[in-house]
Amino acid sequence: MVCAGTRDNKRRAFDKDTGAELWPAKLPWTGSAPPASYEASGRQFIVIAATGGNKLGTPYGDAYVAFALPR
């Protein structure tokens, strides 16, 4: 499971069975939407909008950030 939307601008992946954090990654701005998954050329990616602001009061920005999952 992947989530974002924290004041520290990190996106985190968690083990769905144990809840243990698998990895964090810094976003340029706060994650502002649920992540989406897609496949391209046989590889799976997770993408999230990072626009900041909103109810968290963090700076505004404008980016989509994608991560490739390990093969």
Secondary structure as UniProt FT lines:
FT   STRAND          2..3
FT   TURN            7..8
FT   STRAND          10..14
FT   TURN            16..18
FT   STRAND          21..26
FT   STRAND          36..40
FT   TURN            41..42
FT   STRAND          43..52
FT   HELIX           54..56
FT   STRAND          60..68
//
